[in-house]
Amino acid sequence: MVKFERFGGASGVIGVAAIVVQLFLVGVATPDAPMLVRDRTRWELATALRITGGLGLIWFTAGLAARLRHFDTRAAGPPAMVLGAGIMWGFIWLVSGLFSSAAISLATTYQDARAVHFLSVLGVEIVMVLTPVISIAFLAATGAAVLAAPTFPRRYGYMTLFGAVCRAVLGTLDWYGTANFAMRIVDFTLLWVVVTGIHLLGATRPAGEATA
């Protein structure tokens, strides 16, 4: 179990690194067909990194859920919500990569500019729109599970709940206000994955368990 948790922690760190690199490569712009044709290699690399990031987040979630179930064998409850929300978030990155790959294919093979624009928008918006609400559920369930059982330090549980509240505030301002906080929510959630991954890698262990 400890090895699986550590594998999940490492997967989370690697997944975040892949997502960050692809953000540096292409940002969150919606490319048109000429851009995809001109910079095809860069966009294909970014797409591969996006898919790698999604897979890393899914494995990270599995490792996190395993730790949270250390003192909770019930099928339902916060650990199950963590598993569902985390897998959904990873799946969103996979679908985003699928849209990006399809857009590249349409641009380079079929020269379908309208379809390329449509898929490019979907590839960006599926992450920007859904990450806020999913990350709120992800962090809130994790915080509740940590406070219910000593699987992580309690301060981590409180900070995770605080992070969920902050994301709810930013998400509300983004939705109803004129400011755009979606990218900041993505950034903060990726940072939280790294911090949690470090915990899973062995920085902390559940209470009463010797470090292995």
C-alpha positions as CSV (number, residue, x, y, z in Angstrom):
1,M,0.0,0.0,0.0
2,V,2.8,2.4,0.9
3,K,4.5,1.7,-2.5
4,F,1.2,2.4,-4.3
5,E,0.7,5.7,-2.4
6,R,4.3,6.8,-3.3
7,F,3.6,5.8,-6.9
8,G,0.5,8.0,-6.8
9,G,2.6,10.9,-5.3
10,A,5.2,10.6,-8.0
11,S,2.6,10.4,-10.7
12,G,1.0,13.6,-9.5
13,V,4.3,15.5,-9.5
14,I,5.1,14.2,-13.0
15,G,1.6,14.9,-14.3
16,V,1.8,18.5,-13.0
17,A,5.2,18.9,-14.6
18,A,3.8,17.8,-17.9
19,I,0.9,20.2,-17.7
20,V,3.1,23.1,-16.8
21,V,5.5,22.4,-19.6
22,Q,2.6,22.3,-22.2
23,L,1.3,25.6,-20.8
24,F,4.7,27.1,-21.4
25,L,4.7,25.7,-24.9
26,V,1.2,26.8,-26.1
27,G,-0.5,28.6,-23.2
28,V,-4.2,28.6,-23.2
29,A,-4.6,30.2,-26.6
30,T,-7.1,28.7,-29.2
31,P,-5.0,28.1,-32.3
32,D,-6.3,28.5,-35.8
33,A,-5.5,26.1,-38.7
34,P,-2.5,28.0,-40.1
35,M,-0.9,28.1,-36.6
36,L,-1.4,24.3,-36.1
37,V,0.1,23.6,-39.6
38,R,3.1,26.0,-39.0
39,D,3.9,24.8,-35.5
40,R,2.6,21.2,-35.8
41,T,5.5,19.7,-33.8
42,R,5.1,22.1,-30.9
43,W,1.3,21.5,-30.7
44,E,1.7,17.7,-31.0
45,L,4.2,17.8,-28.1
46,A,1.9,19.9,-26.1
47,T,-0.9,17.5,-26.8
48,A,1.2,14.5,-25.7
49,L,2.1,16.3,-22.5
50,R,-1.5,17.2,-21.8
51,I,-2.5,13.5,-22.0
52,T,0.5,12.5,-19.8
53,G,-0.7,15.1,-17.3
54,G,-4.2,13.6,-17.3
55,L,-2.9,10.1,-16.7
56,G,-0.6,11.4,-14.0
57,L,-3.6,13.1,-12.2
58,I,-5.6,9.9,-12.4
59,W,-2.9,7.8,-10.8
60,F,-2.2,10.5,-8.2
61,T,-5.9,10.4,-7.3
62,A,-5.8,6.6,-6.9
63,G,-2.8,6.9,-4.5
64,L,-4.5,9.7,-2.5
65,A,-7.7,7.8,-2.2
66,A,-5.7,4.8,-0.9
67,R,-4.1,6.9,1.8
68,L,-7.5,8.4,2.8
69,R,-9.0,5.0,3.1
70,H,-6.3,3.9,5.6
71,F,-8.8,4.2,8.5
72,D,-12.0,4.1,6.5
73,T,-13.1,1.0,4.7
74,R,-16.6,2.2,3.8
75,A,-17.4,2.3,0.1
76,A,-19.1,5.7,0.4
77,G,-18.0,8.9,2.0
78,P,-15.3,11.6,1.4
79,P,-12.6,9.2,0.1
80,A,-15.0,8.0,-2.6
81,M,-15.8,11.6,-3.5
82,V,-12.1,12.3,-3.8
83,L,-11.6,9.3,-6.1
84,G,-14.5,10.4,-8.3
85,A,-13.6,14.1,-8.5
86,G,-9.9,13.4,-9.1
87,I,-10.5,10.9,-11.9
88,M,-12.9,13.2,-13.5
89,W,-10.4,16.0,-13.5
90,G,-7.7,13.8,-15.0
91,F,-10.2,12.6,-17.6
92,I,-10.9,16.2,-18.5
93,W,-7.3,16.7,-19.4
94,L,-7.4,13.6,-21.5
95,V,-10.4,14.8,-23.4
96,S,-8.7,18.2,-23.9
97,G,-5.8,16.4,-25.4
98,L,-8.1,14.4,-27.7
99,F,-9.7,17.7,-28.9
100,S,-6.3,19.1,-29.5
101,S,-5.1,16.1,-31.5
102,A,-8.3,16.1,-33.6
103,A,-7.8,19.8,-34.3
104,I,-4.2,19.1,-35.5
105,S,-5.4,16.3,-37.7
106,L,-8.2,18.4,-39.3
107,A,-5.8,21.4,-39.8
108,T,-3.0,19.4,-41.4
109,T,-4.9,16.8,-43.4
110,Y,-8.3,18.3,-44.2
111,Q,-7.7,22.0,-43.9
112,D,-11.1,22.4,-42.2
113,A,-10.7,25.8,-40.5
114,R,-14.1,26.0,-38.9
115,A,-13.8,22.6,-37.3
116,V,-10.3,23.3,-36.1
117,H,-11.5,26.5,-34.4
118,F,-14.4,24.6,-32.8
119,L,-12.2,21.8,-31.4
120,S,-9.5,24.2,-30.3
121,V,-12.0,26.2,-28.2
122,L,-13.4,23.0,-26.7
123,G,-9.9,21.8,-25.8
124,V,-9.3,24.9,-23.8
125,E,-12.7,25.6,-22.3
126,I,-13.3,22.1,-21.0
127,V,-10.4,22.6,-18.6
128,M,-11.0,26.3,-17.8
129,V,-14.8,25.9,-17.2
130,L,-14.8,22.6,-15.4
131,T,-11.7,22.8,-13.2
132,P,-13.1,25.3,-10.7
133,V,-16.2,23.3,-9.7
134,I,-14.3,19.9,-9.8
135,S,-11.4,21.3,-7.8
136,I,-13.7,22.6,-5.1
137,A,-15.3,19.2,-4.7
138,F,-11.8,17.5,-4.9
139,L,-10.3,19.7,-2.1
140,A,-13.4,19.8,0.1
141,A,-13.7,16.0,0.1
142,T,-10.0,15.6,0.8
143,G,-10.1,18.1,3.7
144,A,-13.1,16.4,5.2
145,A,-11.6,12.9,4.9
146,V,-8.3,14.1,6.5
147,L,-10.1,15.7,9.5
148,A,-12.2,12.6,9.9
149,A,-9.2,10.3,10.2
150,P,-5.5,10.9,10.9
151,T,-4.2,10.1,7.4
152,F,-2.5,13.4,7.0
153,P,-1.5,16.2,9.4
154,R,-4.6,18.1,10.6
155,R,-3.1,21.4,9.4
156,Y,-3.0,19.9,5.9
157,G,-6.8,19.1,6.2
158,Y,-7.6,22.7,7.4
159,M,-5.5,24.2,4.6
160,T,-7.1,22.0,2.0
161,L,-10.6,23.1,3.2
162,F,-9.4,26.7,3.1
163,G,-8.2,26.2,-0.4
164,A,-11.6,24.8,-1.4
165,V,-13.3,27.9,0.0
166,C,-10.8,30.2,-1.8
167,R,-11.6,28.4,-5.1
168,A,-15.3,28.8,-4.5
169,V,-14.8,32.6,-4.0
170,L,-12.6,32.9,-7.1
171,G,-15.0,30.8,-9.1
172,T,-17.9,33.0,-8.2
173,L,-16.0,36.1,-9.0
174,D,-14.9,34.6,-12.3
175,W,-18.4,33.5,-13.2
176,Y,-20.3,36.7,-12.2
177,G,-17.6,39.3,-12.4
178,T,-15.4,40.8,-15.1
179,A,-12.1,39.3,-13.9
180,N,-10.8,36.0,-15.2
181,F,-9.6,33.7,-12.4
182,A,-10.0,30.4,-14.1
183,M,-6.3,30.1,-14.9
184,R,-5.4,31.0,-11.3
185,I,-7.7,28.3,-10.0
186,V,-5.9,25.8,-12.3
187,D,-2.5,27.0,-11.1
188,F,-3.4,26.8,-7.4
189,T,-4.9,23.3,-7.8
190,L,-1.8,22.1,-9.6
191,L,0.3,23.5,-6.8
192,W,-1.9,21.6,-4.3
193,V,-1.3,18.4,-6.2
194,V,2.4,18.8,-5.9
195,V,2.2,19.5,-2.1
196,T,0.0,16.5,-1.7
197,G,2.2,14.3,-3.9
198,I,5.2,15.2,-1.6
199,H,3.1,14.0,1.4
200,L,2.3,10.8,-0.4
201,L,6.0,10.2,-1.3
202,G,6.8,9.9,2.3
203,A,7.0,13.4,3.8
204,T,4.3,12.3,6.3
205,R,2.6,9.0,7.2
206,P,-0.7,8.2,8.7
207,A,-0.8,8.6,12.5
208,G,0.4,5.5,14.4
209,E,2.2,4.0,11.4
210,A,5.9,3.7,11.2
211,T,7.6,5.3,8.2
212,A,8.3,2.6,5.6
